[in-house]
Amino acid sequence: MTTRPKWLKPSAMVDLRQTLMKLRPAFRTEIEDDVTNAELSRWARSKGLYYCRDRHNFVVFSPRPELVRWILTIDQSAGEHCAWLGMWLGYPPCCVRAARRAGEAQLDAWAARISKRRHIGTFRHIGVSGYPAGNALISHIPCSPHCSPSLRLATAMTKRSLPPR
């Protein structure tokens, strides 16, 4: 298990695990604490990742160097860009479409409503209520309480183990 650096949000550990397990191509998060670019670089290199950071302390990590700059460019673009981000971050297309319908400004409110949903049977694995603490199997908002692509991602997280680092 990877130890969380103090500057990385607990929720980002879910994203990191998915990226290291090659279930997603990249992840984007906000840095919580002061960290130098040298520290970020050392940490990213130790995980086999590249990174790109903006002046607002948002950072993208990926094993693909061209992807980090591209995702940060999309993130900084004007207007609604949650659909583009969702696609490039590797979220299920149905969930990306649902996020786009909700609207970027409403994602937090939508996530709060979704986290209260009751998920039945194996679909309990796609619950997002534990995400802020880093205790979830998916890091996106599922489009429905019975989203099969989200369940496949969650199931893959339970079946694979992280490569040693």
C-alpha positions as CSV (number, residue, x, y, z in Angstrom):
1,M,0.0,0.0,0.0
2,T,1.2,3.5,-0.9
3,T,1.7,5.9,2.0
4,R,-0.2,9.2,1.4
5,P,2.1,12.3,1.4
6,K,0.7,15.1,3.6
7,W,0.1,17.4,0.5
8,L,-2.1,14.8,-1.2
9,K,-5.8,14.8,-0.4
10,P,-7.1,11.5,1.1
11,S,-9.5,11.2,-1.8
12,A,-6.7,11.3,-4.3
13,M,-5.5,7.9,-3.0
14,V,-8.5,6.3,-4.8
15,D,-7.4,8.0,-8.1
16,L,-3.8,7.1,-7.5
17,R,-4.6,3.4,-7.0
18,Q,-6.7,3.4,-10.2
19,T,-3.9,5.0,-12.2
20,L,-1.2,2.8,-10.8
21,M,-3.4,-0.2,-11.6
22,K,-3.7,1.0,-15.1
23,L,-7.5,1.2,-14.8
24,R,-7.4,4.9,-15.7
25,P,-4.9,6.9,-17.7
26,A,-4.5,9.9,-15.3
27,F,-5.8,11.7,-12.3
28,R,-6.3,15.3,-11.3
29,T,-6.3,16.7,-7.8
30,E,-5.7,19.8,-5.7
31,I,-2.6,20.0,-3.5
32,E,-3.5,20.6,0.1
33,D,-0.2,21.6,1.6
34,D,3.0,23.4,0.6
35,V,5.1,21.1,-1.6
36,T,8.0,22.1,-3.8
37,N,8.2,21.0,-7.5
38,A,11.3,19.0,-6.6
39,E,9.3,17.0,-4.0
40,L,6.4,16.5,-6.4
41,S,8.9,15.4,-9.1
42,R,10.6,12.9,-6.7
43,W,7.3,11.5,-5.5
44,A,5.8,11.2,-9.1
45,R,9.0,9.5,-10.4
46,S,8.9,7.0,-7.5
47,K,5.5,6.0,-8.7
48,G,6.4,5.9,-12.4
49,L,4.3,9.0,-13.1
50,Y,4.7,12.4,-14.7
51,Y,3.0,15.5,-13.4
52,C,2.0,19.0,-14.3
53,R,1.0,21.7,-11.8
54,D,-0.9,24.9,-12.3
55,R,-0.6,28.2,-10.3
56,H,-3.8,27.3,-8.4
57,N,-2.2,24.1,-7.0
58,F,-4.1,21.7,-9.2
59,V,-2.0,18.9,-10.4
60,V,-2.4,16.1,-12.9
61,F,-0.5,12.8,-12.7
62,S,-0.1,10.1,-15.4
63,P,2.4,7.6,-16.7
64,R,2.0,9.3,-20.0
65,P,3.9,12.7,-20.1
66,E,1.9,14.1,-23.0
67,L,-1.4,13.5,-21.1
68,V,-0.6,15.6,-18.0
69,R,-0.1,18.8,-19.9
70,W,-3.1,18.1,-22.2
71,I,-5.5,17.5,-19.2
72,L,-4.3,20.6,-17.4
73,T,-4.8,22.6,-20.6
74,I,-8.4,21.3,-20.8
75,D,-8.9,22.1,-17.1
76,Q,-7.8,25.7,-17.6
77,S,-9.8,26.3,-20.7
78,A,-12.8,28.7,-20.5
79,G,-16.3,27.3,-20.2
80,E,-17.7,23.9,-19.3
81,H,-15.1,21.2,-19.6
82,C,-16.2,18.5,-17.3
83,A,-17.1,16.2,-20.2
84,W,-13.7,16.6,-21.8
85,L,-12.0,16.1,-18.5
86,G,-14.0,13.0,-17.7
87,M,-13.2,11.5,-21.0
88,W,-9.5,12.1,-20.7
89,L,-9.4,11.0,-17.1
90,G,-10.9,7.7,-18.1
91,Y,-14.4,7.8,-16.5
92,P,-17.2,5.7,-18.0
93,P,-18.8,7.5,-20.9
94,C,-22.3,7.2,-19.4
95,C,-21.1,8.8,-16.2
96,V,-19.4,11.6,-18.2
97,R,-22.6,12.3,-20.0
98,A,-24.5,12.4,-16.7
99,A,-21.9,14.8,-15.2
100,R,-22.2,17.0,-18.3
101,R,-26.0,17.1,-17.9
102,A,-25.6,18.0,-14.2
103,G,-23.2,20.8,-15.1
104,E,-19.8,21.6,-13.8
105,A,-21.0,24.1,-11.3
106,Q,-23.4,21.5,-9.8
107,L,-21.0,18.5,-9.5
108,D,-20.5,18.9,-5.8
109,A,-24.2,19.1,-5.0
110,W,-24.9,16.2,-7.4
111,A,-22.2,14.1,-5.7
112,A,-23.7,14.9,-2.3
113,R,-27.1,13.6,-3.5
114,I,-25.6,10.5,-5.1
115,S,-23.6,9.7,-1.9
116,K,-27.0,9.3,-0.1
117,R,-28.3,6.7,-2.6
118,R,-28.7,3.2,-1.4
119,H,-26.8,0.7,-3.6
120,I,-28.1,-2.8,-3.6
121,G,-26.0,-6.0,-3.8
122,T,-22.7,-5.8,-5.6
123,F,-23.6,-2.3,-6.7
124,R,-22.7,-1.2,-3.1
125,H,-19.1,-1.1,-4.5
126,I,-19.9,2.0,-6.5
127,G,-21.0,4.0,-3.6
128,V,-19.1,7.3,-3.4
129,S,-19.7,8.3,0.2
130,G,-16.3,7.2,1.3
131,Y,-14.4,8.9,-1.5
132,P,-13.5,12.1,0.4
133,A,-11.7,10.0,3.0
134,G,-10.0,7.8,0.3
135,N,-12.2,4.8,1.1
136,A,-14.0,4.1,-2.2
137,L,-13.4,1.9,-5.2
138,I,-14.3,4.5,-7.8
139,S,-13.5,8.2,-7.9
140,H,-16.2,9.5,-10.2
141,I,-19.9,10.1,-9.7
142,P,-21.8,7.1,-11.1
143,C,-24.6,7.9,-13.4
144,S,-27.0,5.6,-11.6
145,P,-27.1,3.2,-8.6
146,H,-26.9,0.4,-11.1
147,C,-24.1,1.6,-13.5
148,S,-22.4,-1.4,-14.9
149,P,-19.3,0.3,-16.2
150,S,-18.7,1.8,-12.7
151,L,-19.2,-1.6,-11.2
152,R,-16.7,-3.1,-13.6
153,L,-14.2,-0.5,-12.5
154,A,-14.9,-1.1,-8.8
155,T,-14.7,-4.9,-9.3
156,A,-11.3,-4.5,-11.0
157,M,-10.1,-2.5,-8.0
158,T,-11.0,-5.4,-5.7
159,K,-9.4,-8.1,-7.9
160,R,-6.1,-6.5,-8.7
161,S,-3.3,-5.7,-6.4
162,L,-0.9,-2.8,-6.7
163,P,2.4,-3.4,-8.3
164,P,5.3,-3.1,-5.8
165,R,7.0,0.3,-5.6
